[in-house]
Amino acid sequence: MKALVATRFGTAPQMSLEDRPQPVGKPGYSVVKMYAATVNPLSAQIRQGVLAIAQPPRVLSNDGSGTVEESAVFPAGTRVTIYGGGELGITQDGLQQQWVCVENKRLFVLPDTLRRGSTPHQFYHRLSGSDPCGAG
C-alpha cells in the first residue's frame, strides 16, 4: 500500500510516497480503508519541527474517514470517521495512507447524511446543528 511519509522535519521538511505492508487486524483495533485524511495546522507544525514529541519518519494526519474492512466491533463496509486524539500522526503513524489499523475507540460511525470523506470536524458540526463547512 502507499503511505505519504514525512521523512525530515525542520526548516526544509521532506516527504516521500512509500510502499508499506498493508496493516492486519488485532484485538481492540479495526482495519480501515482510508478515503480522506486532514491536512491542517498541526501537520504543518509537525513538519516544521515545532512539536518535539513527533519524530520522523512519520505518516501525518490525525483525523479522517474511511470504510471498515476488518473489525470485531464494526461490520465490514461501515463508513467511519477517525479521531486521532494526541497520538495518530504525532507519536504514531497517522492517516495519510491507503489503509490503517486503528483503535476501535477512535472510530465513529458516519451517518448516511454525511458524504464519504467527511472528517470528525464536519461530523461534530452536523450533530450539533451548525454546519459551517457544508458537509452534507
Backbone as CSV, one residue per row, in Angstrom:
resi,resn,N_x,N_y,N_z,CA_x,CA_y,CA_z,C_x,C_y,C_z
1,MET,0.839,-1.174,0.000,0.000,0.000,0.000,0.886,1.241,0.000
2,LYS,0.319,2.376,-0.357,1.043,3.646,-0.394,0.809,4.421,0.900
3,ALA,1.870,5.103,1.352,1.791,5.971,2.527,2.620,7.221,2.242
4,LEU,2.098,8.378,2.620,2.825,9.635,2.499,3.566,9.848,3.816
5,VAL,4.894,9.835,3.757,5.716,9.823,4.963,6.556,11.099,5.040
6,ALA,6.466,11.782,6.177,7.348,12.908,6.448,8.674,12.320,6.905
7,THR,9.710,12.469,6.080,10.996,11.837,6.363,11.979,12.771,7.050
8,ARG,11.695,14.069,6.993,12.545,15.031,7.680,11.692,16.220,8.103
9,PHE,11.910,16.681,9.345,11.216,17.854,9.876,12.192,19.019,9.915
10,GLY,11.669,20.212,10.076,12.518,21.383,10.245,12.259,22.436,9.192
11,THR,13.261,23.274,8.936,13.094,24.385,8.004,12.971,23.914,6.556
12,ALA,13.466,22.737,6.250,13.339,22.155,4.905,12.764,20.740,5.031
13,PRO,11.494,20.630,5.455,10.922,19.292,5.651,10.824,18.538,4.328
14,GLN,10.901,17.226,4.419,10.780,16.393,3.230,9.711,15.329,3.456
15,MET,9.018,15.000,2.371,8.024,13.937,2.405,8.247,13.039,1.205
16,SER,7.893,11.775,1.353,8.015,10.844,0.232,6.857,9.863,0.247
17,LEU,6.511,9.383,-0.929,5.486,8.361,-1.072,6.185,7.017,-0.979
18,GLU,5.786,6.204,0.002,6.459,4.927,0.248,5.492,3.762,0.115
19,ASP,6.032,2.622,-0.264,5.285,1.367,-0.222,5.487,0.761,1.155
20,ARG,4.388,0.389,1.776,4.433,-0.240,3.098,3.494,-1.432,3.102
21,PRO,3.715,-2.372,4.015,2.785,-3.513,4.103,1.396,-3.037,4.536
22,GLN,0.376,-3.669,3.979,-0.987,-3.352,4.396,-1.178,-3.855,5.820
23,PRO,-1.772,-3.032,6.707,-1.924,-3.468,8.095,-2.895,-4.633,8.243
24,VAL,-2.681,-5.403,9.292,-3.577,-6.515,9.620,-4.253,-6.204,10.949
25,GLY,-5.431,-6.750,11.135,-6.188,-6.506,12.349,-5.558,-7.147,13.572
26,LYS,-5.945,-6.620,14.721,-5.529,-7.188,16.003,-6.604,-6.847,17.021
27,PRO,-6.632,-7.518,18.175,-7.690,-7.278,19.161,-7.761,-5.802,19.580
28,GLY,-8.990,-5.277,19.588,-9.219,-3.895,20.006,-9.033,-2.867,18.902
29,TYR,-8.698,-3.331,17.689,-8.425,-2.451,16.556,-9.269,-2.862,15.352
30,SER,-9.449,-1.932,14.424,-10.122,-2.212,13.158,-9.227,-1.776,12.016
31,VAL,-9.315,-2.483,10.891,-8.608,-2.080,9.678,-9.586,-1.259,8.838
32,VAL,-9.135,-0.065,8.440,-9.980,0.875,7.707,-9.296,1.256,6.400
33,LYS,-10.056,1.193,5.299,-9.584,1.727,4.025,-9.880,3.227,4.035
34,MET,-8.837,4.028,3.885,-8.977,5.471,4.017,-9.543,6.110,2.744
35,TYR,-10.398,7.141,2.938,-10.911,7.948,1.840,-10.518,9.407,1.976
36,ALA,-10.296,9.863,3.203,-9.917,11.259,3.434,-9.061,11.343,4.688
37,ALA,-8.066,12.202,4.630,-7.224,12.492,5.792,-6.963,13.988,5.799
38,THR,-7.006,14.578,6.971,-6.853,16.024,7.062,-5.420,16.476,6.795
39,VAL,-5.328,17.682,6.300,-4.084,18.437,6.226,-4.409,19.725,6.970
40,ASN,-3.765,19.932,8.100,-4.157,21.040,8.965,-2.928,21.691,9.608
41,PRO,-3.135,22.743,10.397,-2.003,23.420,11.037,-1.151,22.493,11.913
42,LEU,-1.761,21.490,12.546,-0.984,20.555,13.363,0.057,19.835,12.509
43,SER,-0.362,19.339,11.340,0.578,18.654,10.450,1.696,19.599,10.014
44,ALA,1.360,20.851,9.743,2.382,21.829,9.349,3.377,22.061,10.485
45,GLN,2.876,22.164,11.708,3.765,22.362,12.860,4.685,21.162,13.060
46,ILE,4.157,19.971,12.869,4.978,18.766,12.992,6.070,18.776,11.925
47,ARG,5.688,19.058,10.681,6.687,19.096,9.591,7.760,20.146,9.852
48,GLN,7.392,21.249,10.480,8.350,22.318,10.779,9.226,21.986,11.984
49,GLY,8.911,20.905,12.696,9.701,20.503,13.850,9.328,21.227,15.128
50,VAL,8.162,21.902,15.138,7.726,22.664,16.308,7.304,21.749,17.457
51,LEU,6.735,20.603,17.144,6.233,19.680,18.156,7.291,18.600,18.413
52,ALA,8.083,18.792,19.448,9.243,17.927,19.698,8.881,16.463,19.944
53,ILE,7.673,16.197,20.410,7.277,14.815,20.695,7.168,13.984,19.410
54,ALA,6.924,14.628,18.274,6.825,13.936,16.986,8.208,13.807,16.366
55,GLN,8.530,12.609,15.905,9.844,12.348,15.311,9.678,11.663,13.957
56,PRO,10.498,12.063,12.975,10.430,11.386,11.679,11.125,10.025,11.737
57,PRO,10.813,9.127,10.834,9.783,9.273,9.818,8.393,9.101,10.433
58,ARG,7.427,9.843,9.914,6.076,9.802,10.475,5.046,10.022,9.370
59,VAL,4.026,9.176,9.326,2.850,9.411,8.495,1.983,10.401,9.269
60,LEU,1.660,11.530,8.651,0.916,12.586,9.339,-0.589,12.393,9.213
61,SER,-1.333,13.263,9.860,-2.791,13.403,9.859,-3.425,12.618,11.004
62,ASN,-4.190,13.335,11.796,-4.824,12.692,12.947,-6.340,12.585,12.829
63,ASP,-6.915,13.084,11.769,-8.360,12.973,11.548,-8.611,12.526,10.117
64,GLY,-9.671,11.751,9.928,-10.001,11.333,8.576,-11.220,10.435,8.566
65,SER,-11.439,9.797,7.429,-12.582,8.887,7.326,-12.287,7.795,6.319
66,GLY,-13.062,6.731,6.430,-12.888,5.600,5.536,-13.960,4.558,5.754
67,THR,-13.687,3.355,5.283,-14.628,2.246,5.365,-13.947,1.077,6.074
68,VAL,-14.636,0.520,7.056,-14.103,-0.614,7.808,-13.985,-1.820,6.881
69,GLU,-12.826,-2.449,6.921,-12.617,-3.676,6.149,-12.532,-4.905,7.047
70,GLU,-12.031,-4.720,8.267,-11.881,-5.847,9.196,-12.044,-5.321,10.614
71,SER,-12.944,-5.947,11.391,-13.190,-5.497,12.759,-14.023,-6.523,13.508
72,ALA,-13.800,-6.593,14.816,-14.655,-7.416,15.669,-15.837,-6.611,16.191
73,VAL,-15.836,-5.296,15.961,-16.865,-4.406,16.504,-17.792,-3.845,15.423
74,PHE,-17.220,-3.464,14.272,-17.982,-2.824,13.201,-18.104,-3.769,12.012
75,PRO,-19.297,-3.865,11.411,-19.437,-4.703,10.219,-18.591,-4.158,9.067
76,ALA,-18.064,-5.065,8.251,-17.321,-4.646,7.065,-18.212,-3.735,6.225
77,GLY,-17.626,-2.673,5.697,-18.374,-1.718,4.888,-18.908,-0.524,5.665
78,THR,-18.790,-0.549,7.008,-19.263,0.572,7.813,-18.419,1.804,7.532
79,ARG,-19.078,2.916,7.227,-18.376,4.184,6.997,-18.096,4.825,8.347
80,VAL,-16.836,5.188,8.573,-16.437,5.734,9.870,-15.614,7.009,9.693
81,THR,-15.635,7.819,10.744,-14.707,8.926,10.861,-13.736,8.556,11.969
82,ILE,-12.509,9.038,11.861,-11.449,8.660,12.794,-10.942,9.909,13.492
83,TYR,-10.922,9.848,14.812,-10.364,10.929,15.618,-9.083,10.415,16.262
84,GLY,-7.959,11.008,15.917,-6.666,10.515,16.362,-6.206,10.986,17.716
85,GLY,-6.925,11.943,18.321,-6.506,12.439,19.625,-5.096,12.991,19.567
86,GLY,-4.332,12.768,20.587,-2.974,13.288,20.655,-1.916,12.291,20.236
87,GLU,-2.304,11.262,19.481,-1.341,10.214,19.123,-1.185,10.016,17.619
88,LEU,-2.288,9.746,16.905,-2.174,9.469,15.472,-1.581,10.671,14.745
89,GLY,-0.562,10.406,13.947,0.102,11.465,13.206,1.092,12.257,14.035
90,ILE,1.199,11.923,15.320,2.108,12.651,16.212,3.138,11.675,16.785
91,THR,2.689,10.760,17.632,3.591,9.763,18.212,3.420,8.391,17.553
92,GLN,2.355,8.239,16.772,2.111,7.022,15.990,1.840,7.452,14.553
93,ASP,2.085,6.560,13.605,1.763,6.910,12.228,0.288,7.250,12.104
94,GLY,0.026,8.265,11.282,-1.326,8.792,11.112,-2.052,8.208,9.917
95,LEU,-2.897,9.034,9.309,-3.907,8.550,8.386,-3.625,8.820,6.915
96,GLN,-2.518,9.418,6.563,-2.214,9.678,5.158,-1.593,8.437,4.524
97,GLN,-2.410,7.380,4.491,-2.026,6.111,3.881,-3.293,5.400,3.436
98,GLN,-3.146,4.396,2.585,-4.320,3.762,1.996,-5.151,2.965,2.992
99,TRP,-4.510,2.302,3.932,-5.199,1.535,4.965,-4.549,1.847,6.304
100,VAL,-5.342,1.774,7.365,-4.818,1.960,8.720,-5.417,0.910,9.639
101,CYS,-4.697,0.588,10.691,-5.201,-0.251,11.770,-5.334,0.676,12.970
102,VAL,-6.579,0.932,13.388,-6.875,1.974,14.361,-7.636,1.396,15.553
103,GLU,-7.319,1.910,16.743,-8.063,1.510,17.942,-9.550,1.778,17.742
104,ASN,-10.379,0.827,18.148,-11.824,0.971,17.980,-12.377,2.219,18.668
105,LYS,-11.773,2.642,19.769,-12.274,3.824,20.483,-12.122,5.102,19.659
106,ARG,-11.340,5.068,18.598,-11.116,6.248,17.752,-12.079,6.312,16.561
107,LEU,-12.929,5.308,16.412,-13.842,5.228,15.268,-15.253,5.629,15.660
108,PHE,-15.885,6.406,14.789,-17.270,6.826,14.975,-18.006,6.619,13.664
109,VAL,-19.157,5.941,13.730,-19.925,5.631,12.529,-20.443,6.929,11.912
110,LEU,-20.252,7.073,10.605,-20.759,8.241,9.883,-22.218,8.012,9.522
111,PRO,-23.076,8.961,9.846,-24.476,8.835,9.422,-24.580,8.901,7.901
112,ASP,-25.640,8.320,7.350,-25.843,8.328,5.902,-25.979,9.740,5.347
113,THR,-26.309,10.715,6.205,-26.478,12.095,5.735,-25.159,12.795,5.462
114,LEU,-24.044,12.195,5.868,-22.727,12.774,5.575,-22.080,11.996,4.449
115,ARG,-21.437,12.706,3.555,-20.798,12.052,2.408,-19.521,11.337,2.837
116,ARG,-19.124,10.371,2.030,-17.857,9.681,2.253,-16.741,10.717,2.182
117,GLY,-15.802,10.638,3.100,-14.707,11.598,3.144,-14.905,12.673,4.188
118,SER,-16.039,12.661,4.907,-16.264,13.645,5.951,-15.310,13.419,7.109
119,THR,-14.894,14.502,7.733,-13.941,14.427,8.831,-14.654,14.578,10.169
120,PRO,-13.992,14.295,11.288,-14.612,14.476,12.595,-15.128,15.896,12.816
121,HIS,-14.445,16.892,12.285,-14.887,18.288,12.411,-16.276,18.451,11.789
122,GLN,-16.461,17.930,10.582,-17.745,18.030,9.912,-18.807,17.212,10.642
123,PHE,-18.427,16.053,11.152,-19.340,15.184,11.889,-19.885,15.916,13.117
124,TYR,-18.993,16.565,13.873,-19.395,17.310,15.060,-20.372,18.424,14.700
125,HIS,-20.042,19.200,13.691,-20.909,20.327,13.331,-22.263,19.864,12.828
126,ARG,-22.311,18.741,12.137,-23.599,18.228,11.677,-24.448,17.788,12.868
127,LEU,-23.822,17.096,13.845,-24.565,16.649,15.023,-25.016,17.809,15.895
128,SER,-24.196,18.874,15.956,-24.512,19.997,16.825,-25.507,20.968,16.174
129,GLY,-25.783,20.778,14.895,-26.746,21.649,14.216,-26.096,22.807,13.485
130,SER,-24.794,22.995,13.625,-24.115,24.044,12.868,-23.255,23.344,11.824
131,ASP,-23.288,23.814,10.614,-22.586,23.136,9.522,-21.832,24.156,8.679
132,PRO,-20.771,24.763,9.238,-20.074,25.824,8.517,-19.356,25.354,7.260
133,CYS,-19.092,24.056,7.147,-18.334,23.550,6.000,-19.232,22.995,4.904
134,GLY,-20.527,22.967,5.134,-21.431,22.409,4.130,-21.159,20.941,3.891
135,ALA,-21.041,20.160,4.961,-20.632,18.767,4.848,-21.702,17.843,4.294
136,GLY,-22.895,18.317,4.058,-23.960,17.428,3.635,-23.952,17.000,2.234
